[in-house]
């Protein structure tokens, strides 16, 4: 199965160019040093909305907050589903 890149986020290649790092963990560390906001997805890949780089700082912060809320909701849903499975 092949996934298409979501144009709302920097691509793997963009992240490599921006950070100068290939490994995801190293990219996250470098993004922190560069003070570029990002969110780690479920497998530890840093997600940087294009708005953080190309838009205004307010747009970038809003995009990051939306991502954080989305991932928090996913975690909560997964925890609830796991709890329901254990109760059966």
URCORQUI-V48357 format. One record per helix or strand. SS is the DSSP state (hx for helix, st for strand). FROM is the first residue (numbers start at 1). LEN is the number of residues. Records with the same first field share a line. If there is no record, write none. Layout:
SS->FROM-LEN ; FROM-LEN
//
This chain:
st->9-1 ; 39-2 ; 46-2 ; 49-1
hx->12-8 ; 24-10 ; 50-5 ; 57-31
//
